[in-house]
């Protein structure tokens, strides 16, 4: 695989070279999916209250390390009717790193990051997550095999809000401009590995977005609901997941 092809596979949301992933749903109706990465954290509870007031369902891609710290929040997300997806255990970068030399993510490391999270979220939610989003949206050789082993479908995004670095008004304007039927919008209820981040800008952006999106006739769905015409693997009941690591 050449350098250009590798770069495309790692960074381009539409690439299928390194894992099975999708970045938008069908455009048959004015339906979009809100997604939130990096939680759960205490601020996730404020987000749940906002979504409840708006009657909107969403998909939360959660890190195992945070779910272990806040199991009650993961359960609250599930109990509110939202979808819980896998976002690795430690928000690991699943691509080569240069720290005193080149370090490549091994299949065993990728498996443990996903499998440990899968086991915990299954225990907390009672169903096994069907969806996975790679941290930073970056993928590497071997990830597709790990996803297949765990029954996970890769999800990218149509547009990402940059809510970890932009003010609420700018986040909202960017996502509203990018929105279209079938869009998957990426926001964050966490901030990487931070235990209790400030997500004020995320909440502020959503408060601006909801009235505008409803005025445009949009409704909100989980990612799996959005993809219903292209069905994702169904969540398996607790206890049926393989736990063996790859060689």
C-alpha positions in Angstrom: 0.0 0.0 0.0 1.6 3.3 -1.1 2.0 6.4 1.2 -0.9 8.2 -0.4 -3.2 5.2 -0.1 -2.2 4.8 3.5 -2.9 8.4 4.3 -6.3 8.2 2.7 -7.1 5.1 4.6 -6.2 6.6 8.0 -7.7 10.1 7.6 -10.5 10.0 5.0 -13.9 9.3 6.6 -15.2 7.7 3.4 -12.3 5.3 3.1 -13.0 1.5 3.4 -9.4 0.5 3.0 -8.6 -0.1 6.7 -12.0 -0.8 8.3 -15.7 -1.1 7.5 -17.1 2.4 8.1 -19.8 4.7 7.0 -20.1 8.4 7.4 -23.7 9.1 6.5 -27.1 7.4 6.3 -29.8 7.3 3.7 -31.1 10.6 2.4 -34.7 9.4 2.0 -36.1 11.7 4.7 -35.0 14.7 6.8 -33.5 12.5 9.5 -30.1 13.1 11.1 -28.1 11.4 13.9 -26.4 13.3 16.7 -23.4 11.5 18.1 -21.2 12.2 21.1 -17.7 10.9 21.7 -15.3 10.5 24.7 -17.8 10.1 27.6 -19.3 9.3 30.0 -18.4 12.2 32.3 -20.4 14.2 34.8 -21.3 16.7 32.1 -23.0 14.0 30.2 -25.9 14.3 32.6 -26.5 17.9 31.5 -26.5 16.7 27.9 -29.1 14.0 28.8 -31.4 16.6 30.3 -31.1 18.8 27.2 -31.8 15.8 24.8 -34.8 14.8 27.0 -36.3 18.4 26.8 -35.8 18.3 23.0 -37.2 14.8 22.6 -34.1 13.8 20.7 -32.3 10.4 20.7 -28.6 10.2 20.0 -25.6 7.8 20.0 -22.9 8.0 22.6 -19.5 6.5 21.7 -18.1 5.8 25.1 -14.6 5.0 26.4 -14.3 2.1 28.7 -12.1 3.9 31.2 -14.8 6.6 31.7 -17.6 4.1 31.8 -15.7 2.2 34.5 -15.5 5.4 36.5 -19.1 6.4 35.9 -21.2 3.3 35.4 -24.3 5.0 36.6 -24.0 7.5 33.7 -23.6 4.8 31.1 -26.7 3.1 32.5 -28.6 6.5 32.5 -27.7 7.0 28.8 -29.1 3.5 28.0 -32.2 4.0 30.2 -33.0 7.2 28.4 -33.3 5.3 25.1 -30.0 6.5 23.6 -27.6 4.2 21.8 -24.2 3.3 23.3 -21.3 2.6 21.1 -17.6 1.6 21.6 -14.9 4.2 21.5 -11.9 2.1 22.8 -10.9 1.8 26.4 -8.4 4.6 26.8 -9.2 6.8 23.8 -6.2 5.1 22.2 -4.7 6.4 18.9 -5.0 3.3 16.6 -2.4 4.6 14.1 1.4 4.8 14.1 3.1 7.0 16.6 6.5 8.6 16.6 7.9 8.7 20.2 11.5 7.9 20.2 10.9 5.8 17.1 8.1 4.4 15.1 5.4 2.5 17.1 2.7 0.6 15.2 -0.5 -0.5 16.9 -0.6 -4.3 17.1 -3.7 -6.4 16.5 -3.5 -7.5 20.1 -3.5 -3.9 21.4 -6.4 -2.9 19.2 -8.3 -6.0 20.2 -7.9 -5.3 23.9 -8.9 -1.7 23.6 -12.1 -2.7 21.9 -12.9 -6.0 23.6 -12.4 -4.7 27.2 -14.7 -1.8 26.4 -17.2 -4.1 24.7 -17.3 -6.4 27.7 -17.9 -3.5 30.2 -20.6 -1.8 28.1 -22.4 -5.1 27.5 -22.4 -5.7 31.3 -23.7 -2.2 32.0 -26.3 -2.0 29.2 -27.4 -5.6 28.9 -26.8 -5.6 25.2 -23.6 -5.7 23.2 -22.8 -2.5 21.3 -23.0 -2.8 17.5 -21.2 0.3 16.6 -17.6 1.5 16.9 -15.9 4.9 16.3 -12.1 5.1 16.2 -10.7 7.9 18.3 -9.9 10.9 16.1 -11.5 8.9 13.3 -8.1 7.4 12.5 -7.7 3.7 11.6 -4.9 1.3 10.9 -4.2 -2.1 9.4 -5.8 -4.9 11.3 -8.6 -2.8 12.8 -11.1 -4.2 10.3 -10.4 -7.8 11.5 -10.8 -6.8 15.1 -14.2 -5.1 14.3 -15.4 -8.2 12.5 -14.3 -10.4 15.4 -16.3 -8.3 17.8 -19.3 -7.7 15.5 -18.7 -4.0 15.3 -19.6 -1.7 12.5 -17.3 1.4 12.0 -19.0 4.8 12.1 -17.3 8.0 11.0 -19.2 11.3 10.5 -20.6 13.6 7.9 -19.4 16.7 9.9 -17.5 17.2 13.1 -18.2 20.1 15.4 -14.8 21.0 16.8 -16.6 21.6 20.0 -13.4 20.9 22.0 -11.8 24.1 20.5 -14.4 26.4 19.0 -17.0 28.6 20.7 -20.7 27.4 20.7 -21.8 29.9 18.0 -19.1 28.7 15.6 -19.7 25.0 16.3 -23.4 25.5 15.6 -22.9 27.5 12.4 -20.5 24.9 11.0 -22.8 21.9 11.7 -25.9 23.6 10.5 -24.1 24.5 7.2 -23.0 20.9 6.8 -26.3 19.3 7.7 -28.3 17.4 5.1 -30.7 14.4 5.2 -28.9 11.4 6.5 -26.1 13.3 8.1 -24.2 11.9 11.1 -23.0 14.8 13.2 -20.1 14.4 15.6 -19.9 16.3 18.9 -18.3 15.4 22.3 -19.6 14.9 25.8 -16.1 14.3 26.9 -12.6 15.6 26.1 -10.2 12.7 25.4 -9.1 11.3 28.8 -10.1 14.2 31.0 -12.2 13.0 33.9 -14.5 16.0 34.3 -14.2 18.4 31.3 -16.2 21.5 30.7 -18.7 20.8 27.9 -20.4 24.2 28.1 -19.6 25.0 24.4 -21.1 21.7 23.3 -24.3 22.4 25.2 -24.5 25.9 23.9 -24.1 24.8 20.3 -26.9 22.3 20.6 -29.2 24.9 22.2 -28.6 27.0 19.0 -28.9 24.1 16.7 -32.2 22.4 17.8 -34.6 25.3 16.9 -32.9 25.8 13.5 -32.9 22.1 12.7 -36.6 21.7 13.6 -37.5 24.8 11.6 -35.8 23.0 8.6 -38.0 19.9 9.3 -35.3 17.6 10.7 -35.9 14.8 13.2 -33.3 13.0 15.2 -32.4 9.3 15.5 -29.7 7.1 16.8 -27.2 5.9 14.2 -28.7 2.4 14.1 -32.1 3.9 13.5 -30.7 6.2 10.8 -29.2 3.2 9.0 -32.3 1.0 9.4 -32.6 0.7 5.6 -29.0 -0.6 5.6 -29.2 -2.7 8.7 -26.2 -2.9 11.0 -25.4 -6.1 12.9 -28.0 -6.5 15.7 -26.8 -6.2 19.3 -26.1 -9.7 20.7 -27.4 -10.7 24.2 -25.0 -10.5 27.1 -22.6 -13.5 27.4 -22.4 -14.4 23.7 -19.3 -12.4 22.8 -16.0 -14.1 22.1 -13.4 -13.1 24.6 -10.3 -14.7 23.0 -7.5 -12.4 21.9 -6.0 -12.7 18.4 -2.7 -14.4 18.2 
